[in-house]
């Protein structure tokens, strides 16, 4: 709903949700408990993992 209120296009909303789901799937914790340290860990994983594209990180 927040993405719709921010007037993001449906494609942008899909991309954001795909990235959030990828982030959430990387950890075995409730999404609300993930914070700064987990974001850093995930970005490091995304940078060093050959399956992630560079545009995923940008």
N, C-alpha and C positions, 0 to 999 in steps of 0.2 A: 504494500500500500504506500509506503513512504516513497518508493521509487516512482510510482504513478503520480503522487502529489508533487514530486520534484520535476515532473513533466519530462522524464526520460523516455526515449522511444522504447517500444517493445523489444527491439533487438538489444539495446543497451541494458535493459532490465534482465533479459536472458543471460547476457554476458556476465553481469554482476552476480547473478544467482549461481551461475556455473562456477565462478571463481570462489564464491563463499562456500559452495558445496565441496569444492576441491580442498579448500582450507580446512573445513570441518572434518572431512573424511580422512585427513592426514593425522588427526588426533583422536584418541579414544576418550573424549571428554565432552560434556555438554557445551554447546556453543557459547553460552553466556559466561562460562568459566575461562574462556580463552582470552588472553590479553596480549600486551606488548611483547613479552618474551616469546610467546607462541608465534606471533606474527613474524618476528625476526628469525626464528627457527624455520618456519615455513618458507620464507623468502630465501634463506640460505639453501634449503632443500631444492627450491624451484630453480635457483641459479646453478646448482651443481648437478641436478638431475638432467640427463640428456633428453628425456621425454617431454620436457617443458620447452615451449618456444619463448623466444626473447620478448615477444609482444605480450605474453602472459604476465610478465613481471612489470612491464611499463605501466 
